Amino acid sequence: MITYNDLYEILRKEKYSETLQPLQQNFIQEFSEYINDKTASQKPNDPFSQDAKSKKQLENAVSLFKELMLRRKKKILSLVFVATETGIMKRDYENLLPIEKETFDSLAKTFEHGEKKLAKMLNSQPHEEARKNKMILFVEDTEQFVNHEGKTIGPFKSGDLANLNTDVAQILVQGEKATFVDEN
């Protein structure tokens, strides 16, 4: 189970790093158990008891958790922006918690939808590149290759995201080197 010191150390690492820090997949569940355990062990008001210190530590733990989640959300927004603008995100996707991955995928879809609408408004026609590209997540390392337009693409590592031509993306998915990010 997570401790107050663990939470403090996790926040410290997140605060002083530009990249998302890896967390255990059950981190939120463990924090919930920590909160429940601390809440259950509290006794009525005695400002000089151990319980008063425990109560203050519980309040601080909740504050640390909120700050940690806020910092991670900011980093996720930055990652979504980079991924939708460049079509490639090579870092941090594997460090997302499951709920953060859902948020990332949802935001990426929303950004792409916004780009399509903007292009449609500007050109009075669908944004061709957005329609012919698909976002994929590489599930194994893939060497550099040449696409059907003669451009060199890659190399990619497991966990990298790329927004590639639909035909190329389909070949990589069929070859079990990647999966589609935006499929339900």
C-alpha positions as CSV (number, residue, x, y, z in Angstrom):
1,M,0.0,0.0,0.0
2,I,1.1,3.5,-0.7
3,T,2.4,5.7,2.1
4,Y,2.5,9.5,2.6
5,N,6.3,9.5,1.9
6,D,5.7,7.5,-1.3
7,L,3.1,10.1,-2.4
8,Y,5.5,12.9,-1.6
9,E,8.3,11.3,-3.6
10,I,6.1,10.6,-6.6
11,L,5.0,14.3,-6.6
12,R,8.6,15.5,-6.3
13,K,9.6,13.4,-9.3
14,E,6.7,14.6,-11.3
15,K,7.3,18.2,-10.4
16,Y,11.0,18.2,-11.5
17,S,10.7,16.2,-14.7
18,E,9.3,17.4,-18.0
19,T,8.1,13.9,-18.9
20,L,5.3,12.0,-17.3
21,Q,6.7,9.7,-14.6
22,P,5.7,6.1,-14.5
23,L,3.1,5.1,-11.9
24,Q,1.9,1.7,-10.9
25,Q,-1.2,0.8,-12.9
26,N,-3.2,0.5,-9.6
27,F,-1.9,3.8,-8.2
28,I,-5.3,5.5,-7.8
29,Q,-6.8,2.4,-6.1
30,E,-3.8,2.3,-3.7
31,F,-4.3,6.0,-2.9
32,S,-8.0,5.4,-2.3
33,E,-7.2,2.6,0.1
34,Y,-4.7,4.9,1.9
35,I,-7.4,7.5,2.3
36,N,-10.0,5.0,3.5
37,D,-7.5,3.5,6.0
38,K,-6.5,6.9,7.4
39,T,-10.1,8.1,7.6
40,A,-11.2,5.0,9.4
41,S,-8.4,5.3,12.0
42,Q,-9.4,8.8,13.0
43,K,-10.9,9.6,16.4
44,P,-12.9,12.6,17.7
45,N,-11.2,16.0,18.2
46,D,-8.2,16.2,20.4
47,P,-5.8,18.7,19.0
48,F,-2.8,17.2,20.8
49,S,-3.3,13.5,20.0
50,Q,-1.6,11.4,17.4
51,D,-4.9,11.6,15.5
52,A,-4.6,15.3,15.0
53,K,-1.2,14.7,13.3
54,S,-2.7,11.9,11.3
55,K,-5.6,14.1,10.3
56,K,-3.2,16.8,9.1
57,Q,-1.1,14.2,7.2
58,L,-4.4,13.0,5.5
59,E,-5.2,16.6,4.5
60,N,-1.7,17.0,3.1
61,A,-1.9,13.7,1.3
62,V,-5.1,14.8,-0.4
63,S,-3.4,18.1,-1.4
64,L,-0.3,16.2,-2.8
65,F,-2.6,13.9,-4.8
66,K,-4.5,16.9,-6.3
67,E,-1.3,18.6,-7.2
68,L,0.1,15.5,-8.8
69,M,-3.0,15.0,-10.9
70,L,-3.0,18.6,-11.9
71,R,0.6,18.4,-13.1
72,R,-0.1,15.2,-15.0
73,K,-3.1,16.7,-16.7
74,K,-1.0,19.7,-17.9
75,K,1.6,17.3,-19.3
76,I,-1.2,15.2,-21.0
77,L,-2.6,18.3,-22.6
78,S,0.9,19.2,-23.9
79,L,1.3,15.6,-25.2
80,V,-2.0,15.8,-27.0
81,F,-1.0,19.1,-28.6
82,V,2.3,17.7,-29.8
83,A,0.8,14.5,-31.1
84,T,-2.0,16.2,-33.0
85,E,0.3,18.9,-34.5
86,T,3.2,16.6,-35.5
87,G,1.4,13.3,-35.9
88,I,4.1,11.6,-33.8
89,M,4.5,11.2,-30.0
90,K,7.5,9.1,-29.0
91,R,7.4,9.5,-25.3
92,D,5.2,9.2,-22.2
93,Y,2.3,7.2,-23.7
94,E,3.4,4.1,-21.8
95,N,3.6,6.1,-18.6
96,L,-0.1,7.1,-18.7
97,L,-2.5,5.4,-16.3
98,P,-5.5,3.7,-18.0
99,I,-7.8,6.5,-17.2
100,E,-5.2,9.0,-18.5
101,K,-4.9,7.0,-21.8
102,E,-8.7,7.3,-22.2
103,T,-8.5,11.0,-21.7
104,F,-5.5,11.3,-24.0
105,D,-7.3,9.4,-26.8
106,S,-10.5,11.3,-26.3
107,L,-8.7,14.7,-26.4
108,A,-6.6,13.6,-29.5
109,K,-9.9,12.7,-31.3
110,T,-11.4,16.1,-30.2
111,F,-8.4,18.0,-31.5
112,E,-8.4,16.1,-34.8
113,H,-12.2,16.8,-35.1
114,G,-11.5,20.5,-34.5
115,E,-8.8,20.5,-37.1
116,K,-11.2,18.9,-39.6
117,K,-13.9,21.4,-38.9
118,L,-11.4,24.3,-39.2
119,A,-10.1,23.0,-42.5
120,K,-13.6,22.5,-43.8
121,M,-14.4,26.1,-42.8
122,L,-11.3,27.4,-44.5
123,N,-11.5,25.3,-47.6
124,S,-15.2,24.6,-47.8
125,Q,-14.2,21.0,-48.2
126,P,-13.0,18.1,-45.9
127,H,-9.4,18.3,-44.7
128,E,-7.8,15.7,-47.0
129,E,-4.8,14.8,-44.8
130,A,-6.9,14.3,-41.7
131,R,-9.2,11.9,-43.6
132,K,-6.3,9.9,-45.1
133,N,-4.3,9.5,-41.9
134,K,-4.8,7.2,-38.9
135,M,-3.3,7.5,-35.4
136,I,-1.5,4.2,-34.4
137,L,0.3,2.9,-31.3
138,F,3.4,0.8,-32.0
139,V,3.3,-2.5,-30.0
140,E,6.8,-3.6,-31.0
141,D,9.9,-1.9,-32.3
142,T,9.8,-1.2,-36.0
143,E,12.7,-0.4,-38.2
144,Q,12.8,2.5,-40.6
145,F,10.8,2.0,-43.8
146,V,9.8,3.8,-47.0
147,N,6.1,4.6,-47.6
148,H,4.3,4.5,-50.9
149,E,5.2,8.2,-51.6
150,G,9.0,7.3,-51.2
151,K,9.4,9.1,-47.9
152,T,11.5,7.4,-45.2
153,I,9.5,6.9,-42.0
154,G,10.7,5.7,-38.6
155,P,12.2,3.9,-36.8
156,F,9.6,3.5,-34.1
157,K,9.8,1.9,-30.7
158,S,7.1,0.1,-28.8
159,G,4.9,2.7,-27.2
160,D,5.4,5.3,-29.9
161,L,2.4,7.0,-31.5
162,A,2.3,8.1,-35.1
163,N,-0.3,9.6,-37.4
164,L,0.4,7.8,-40.6
165,N,-1.3,7.3,-44.0
166,T,-4.3,5.0,-43.6
167,D,-2.9,2.4,-46.0
168,V,0.5,2.3,-44.2
169,A,-1.2,2.2,-40.8
170,Q,-3.4,-0.6,-42.0
171,I,-0.4,-2.7,-43.1
172,L,1.3,-2.1,-39.7
173,V,-1.8,-3.1,-37.8
174,Q,-2.3,-6.2,-39.9
175,G,1.3,-7.1,-39.4
176,E,0.7,-6.8,-35.6
177,K,3.3,-4.2,-35.2
178,A,0.8,-1.5,-34.2
179,T,-2.8,-0.9,-33.1
180,F,-5.3,1.8,-34.0
181,V,-5.6,4.4,-31.3
182,D,-8.9,5.9,-32.3
183,E,-10.9,2.7,-32.7
184,N,-13.6,1.9,-30.2
